[in-house]
Amino acid sequence: MAGHSKWANIQHRKGRQDEKRGRVWTRVIREIMVSARHGGADLDANPRLRLAIDKAKAANMPADTVKRNIDKATGNLEGVNYEEIRYEGYGIAGAAVIIDTMTDNKVRTVAAVRHALNKHGGNLGTEGCVAFQFKHVGQIVFAPGSDEDKIMELALEAGADDVMTDADGAIEVLCSPTDFEAVKAALVAAGLVPELAEVTMRAENAIDIAGEDALRMQKLLDMLEDLDDVQDVFHNAALDLGE
């Protein structure tokens, strides 16, 4: 089956994340604090916190830093109170964009998001204007050349909803957010290491954007991702950057 994930886009995103490695801790800490505040410090009862701690481990964050921020969030230590706010809008060629933020100052955050969108040809929309174009899913992506048959067998047996191969040969496993940890664990246990594994907002249909428009859209996405209050940016643009 043909998927719409673009391998080049994934690689570009990973490269950007590597460039910003020093800022990863800030975002992970916010995610830990909000997850713990809403769901408590019990990892068995709080899957979102488990995922946040997995991100912390991947970023080589010390265990005492993780614990200190959980304590702040649950009231054992004084800390900043972050609020989750989702913004929706449009990019180049009408591409749909969702911006998830965590902030202690809503006025500052919305102004920064609006400025980033407007500067590169996009605009901020109203709540719900593009969210219907996305689905909340667990997404696990393997590099082109991976063992498709083995991935499909193990993933579906572990509870995945679908396994797709895109035009570039990348293999994409989709599952419900509640099954994500079990599906990922089954694949990793079999020696299948994914290139990307996350619970995300996945676009149901992609918009192909090439040439100058693709470069403009990438600049817009990069500027949004560079904002201090932004945790994640989701979009439905399949960019041909000519790389």
Helices and strands as residue ranges (DSSP letters): E 2-3, H 7-19, H 21-39, G 43-45, H 47-58, H 63-73, E 83-90, G 92-94, E 96-103, H 106-119, E 123-124, G 131-133, E 134-142, H 148-158, E 162-166, E 171-175, G 177-179, H 180-189, E 196-203, E 207-210, H 211-226, E 230-235, E 237-240
